[in-house]
Amino acid sequence: MQSSSDSRAADPRDLGGPIQPLLKVRGLVKHFSVRGGAGKRRVVRAVDGIDFEVRKGETLGVVGESGCGKSTTARLLMQLIKHDAGELIFDAATVGGQQLPLREFRRQVQMVFQDSYSSLNPRMTIEQSVAFGPRVHGVGKRESMARARSLLDRVGLDPQRFGGRYPHELSGGQRQRVNIARALALEPRLVILDEAVSALDKSVEAQVLNLLDDLKRSMALTYVFISHDLHVVRYVSDRILVMYLGEVIEIGPAEALFERSAHPYTVALLGSMPSLDPDQRTEAPPLVGDPPSPIDPPSGCRFHTRCPYAEPLCAEQKPPFAELDEGHRAACWMVVPGSQHSQAAKAQCVDA
């Protein structure tokens, strides 16, 4: 008899060789027009020229303060909102072009939202909600319903018991399992999870995280996992991307970023993680003040107005990305080779 581990789809990270990107993001920009004083139109720079890759078979964690652009990025990746500039390249094909029409892209990329209740149609049974996507994409009714029952069973919900229920008859954890099943109904390759477990109790959260890990391995999925919970992000992620005020400021392997974070904002963000060890608790907050307005972001490095190591260069010029280790990059003048940033400030940041 074949063991369950043998029956799982191969994880691309276990096959050796370079890991190919499934999704490339190049110069992605999204600005929102708002009405200012005296009727003037102003622009919120929600996402302002970001570049990164999502590798096949990985979980890419995305972190940052509220308002940094995480959820806007998720909706841009899913093409729920149209970007103003830049491009998405999915498996070597430009999204929205002749090679990959938007309809086909959305079949291969699905999303699980934070609010499990508003994500479901209250007039549809659970079984109908999961089967709806395949029906829209041309799958027959009988096959769609059979697929829905199979997926409900796979996410831990007995289709005989739960299939005929409506969303209001389920708990939050059960509804999120339904949303996961619905996201998988079209057999996607990439799943975007936008705060998908943040509204759940901790015991239920752990169950859903374990479910997501099992589904990822058995179905050869790739995840983009967006969360404000840094403990969870560290647990689930292979790599982590840090955003600040609409820009990517650091990206790298999870352990490298947690143990050797280079950008002062990342250092402060990780320093805000609550600890159960009373000896590690501090009264002083690691970061003071609110982020500047995305309507009028600071010049140069956008973090320089809150950075304890900022120098005039930081306000004058935007720092380029510097390679720290293999796959670990940060946009900070302190790590750019040959920059004018003082060695004293660099040493002080490392000691911190």
N, C-alpha and C positions, 0 to 999 in steps of 0.2 A: 504493500500500500504506500502511495506517495505521501510524504509528510507535508504539512501545511507550508513549511518554509521552502520546500522544493517546488511547490506549486506557485509560489509568488513570482511575479514578473521580475526580471533582472533589474537591479538598480544600476543606472549608468555609471555611478561613482565606483561601483565594484568591478567594472570591466577593464580598467586601466586605460592609459592614454588620455589625451586632452578631452575635457568636457566641452561639448559644443553648445553655444548659446541657442536657446529656444526662442527667446525674444530679445531684440536689440532696441533700445530707446536712444534716439539721437536728437539732441537739441530740442526737447519737448517743451513747449511754451503754452501756458493758458493764462490769459488776463481777463478779468471781469470788469466791465464798465459800471461805475456807480455814480450817482448824482452827488456832487459836493455842494459847498456853499455858493450862493448866488447863481444857482442853476448850472454850475460848471460840471462837466463830466470828468471824472477821475478814474484811474485804473488800479485795480487790485492785482498785484503780481502774485497770483496764487502758486503758479509753477513757472519758473523763470529760467528755462534752458537747461534741462537736466539730461544727463547721459548715464546709462548703465545697461547691464545685460542680466538676463535671467537664464541660468544654465539648465540644461535638461536634467531632470531628476533631482534638483535641489529644492530647498526651502529658503527663499530670500526673505529675511525679516526686514521690515521698514519701521523705523522709530523716529521720534521727534516730539517736541511739544505740540500742544493743540494749536492749530493755525499754521503749522509749518508746511502744509500741502500734501499730507499723506493720503487723505481720502480723495482729494482732487486728482492726485496721481493715479489712484486705483480706478477712478471713473474714466480717466483718459486712456488707461491701458485697456479697459473694457470697451472703450469708444461709446460710452453712455453720453459723454460730452465731447465735442469736437475740439481738437487742439488748434491753436492759432498758428503754430509753426513747429517744425521738426517732423520726425517720421517714426513709425513703428515698423520693425521688420520681424516678421514671425516666420521662423524656420526658413530663412533666406528669401522670403517673399514680402514685398511691401504691402502693408495692410491698406485695404481700400483700392488697390490697383487691380489690374486685369488678372494678375497671378493669384491674388487672394482677395476676392470680394468681401465686403463687410459681413454679409450673411454667413459665409463659410468661416470667417474668422471667429464670429460669435458662437459658432458651433464648437470650435476648438478651445475657446476661452470662456470660462464661466466664473461667476462671482457669488460669494456668500456674504450677506450684509450683517450688520450688527443687530438691527431690530428684526427679530425672528417673526414677529406678528405682522408688521406692515409689509413684510416681504411676501406674504401669502395672500391669495385671494380668499376673503372670508366666505364667499359664496360657493367655493369649490371644496370638495372633500380632499383629504390628504392624497388619496390615490389619484384623483383627477389633476391635482396640482403638479405631481411628479410626472404624470404622463403628458402634460400640456406641451412642454418643449418638444419632445419627439413628434407630437402630432403636427405642430407648426412647421417642423422641418420635413414633413412628408412621410413619416412612419405611420403605418396603419393603426387603427384603433386597437385591435386585439393585441398586436405586438407591443404597442405603447403601454397598455395596461399591464401586460405580462412583465414588461421591463420595470414598471413602477413598483409592482409587488416584489420583484426580486431585489430592487434597490432598498425598499423599505426594510426588508428582512436583513439586508446587508448592513444597514446602519443601526440595527438593533430594535426595530419596531415591527411587531408581528402584523403582517398585512391583513390577516383575518380580524384582528382585534382593533387595529388603528386605521385601516384603509378607508373606512366609511365615515370617519370622524371629520369634524371641521376644526379649523385652527384654534378657535376659542375653547375647544374641549381638551386641548393639550397643554402641558407645562412648557415653560420656556426652553428647557433642554430638549424636550421631545420635538418642539417646533423647529429648533435649529438642526436636529437630525433630519427632519423632513427637508429643510432647505439644502442640506448637504446632498441628500438623495436627489433632489431636483437639479442641483448643479451638475451631478454626475450622469443625469439621464441621457445627455447627448454624447456621452463618452468623450469628454474634453481631454486635452493634454495639459492645459494650464488652468489652475483654479486660483482666483484672487480671494483672499479671506480678509475682509475689512472689519477689524474688531469683532471677529465672529464668535469669540468666547468671552468677551469682556462683560457681558450682561448676565452671565451664568454664575450660579453658586460655585464655590471652589471645588466641591466634590464632583459636581456635574461637569465643570470645566475640565477636570482631569480626565473624565471618561471621554469627553468629546475630543480632547487632544490625542488620547490614545487611539480613538477611532480614526482620526485624520491621519495619524502615522501609519496605521494598518492599511488604510485605503491607498495611501501614497505608494506604499511598497507593492501591494497586490495589483494595483492598476497602473503602475508606472507613471504617476502623476508628478507634476511640478507645481510648487506653491509659491505665491507671493503672500506673505503673512504680515499684515499690518496690525500693530498693537501698541498701546501705551504701557503695557505691563512688561518691563524689561526682563523679569525672571522668566516669564513664559517665552519671550522672544529668544532668550539664550537657550532655553530647553529645546525649542523646535527648529532653530535655524541652522543652516550650514554657513551662510554668509549673512551679514547685516549691513544695511544701508542707513545712514543717518542723514536726516533732512533738517534744515534750518531756514526758515523764512523763504521757502520756495526753491531752495537749492540743495543739491547733494554736497555734503562737506566731508564725509568719510565713508568708506566702504571697505569691507574685508571679511576674512573668515571669522566666525563667531568668537572662538576662543581668543584669537589674536586681538580682536577689537576690544574684548572685555579685559584682557590682561595687559595689552600694550596700546591702548587707545592714544592717539596722537593729537587730535584736535582738542583745544581747551573746552569746547562745547560738549564733545563726547565725554571727556573726563568729568565734567560737571553733571552731565545727564546720568552717567553711571553712578556718580557719587550720591545721587538723590534716591537710589534704590534703598528701601527700608531693609534693615537687618534685624534678625532675631537675636543677635549677639549684643547684649547691653554694653559690652566694652567697645563696640564699634559704632555706637550711636553718637552723633554729634548734635549740638544745639544749633550751630551756625549752618545756614543753608548753603549748599555748594554753588548756587547760582542766584544772584539777586536781580530783581527787576523783571519786567515783562518784555517780551520781544517787541521790537519796533513795529510800526504799522507797515503792512505789505503794500500800502498805497504809496508810501514814501520811504522805501528801504534805504539804509545807510550806504554810502559809497564804499568802494573797496571791499574788504571782507565784511560781510553783513553782521558778523558777530562782534566786531571790534568795539561797539558801544557798551558791551557787557563783559568784555574779555579783560581779565586782570593782567594780561601780558601784552596788551595792545601797544603798538608804537606808531609813530606817524605814517610809516609805510603801509600799515594795515588799513588806514583810512583812505590812502591815496590810490592803491592798486589792488585789484582782485587777485588773490593768490591762485596759482595754477595747482593742479593735482601733482603731488609728489609720491613716488613709489617708495614705500617703507620696507615691506617684505613682499614676497610673492603674492599678488592679488590684494595687498593691503595698501590703500591709497588715502591720502588726506589732503585737503585744500587749506593749508595754513602756512604762513611765511616762516614759521619756526622750523618746519621740516623741509623747506625747499632748499636744496643744496646751493650754497653761494649767495643766499639772500642777505639783505642788509639788516635783518632782524638780529638784535643783540644776542650773543652767546649766553649772557647772564640770564636773559628771559627764557631762553630755551632750556637751560639747566634747571631753572626754577620750575618750569612746567613739568619736566620729567620727574623732578623730586616730588611734585604734588601728586 
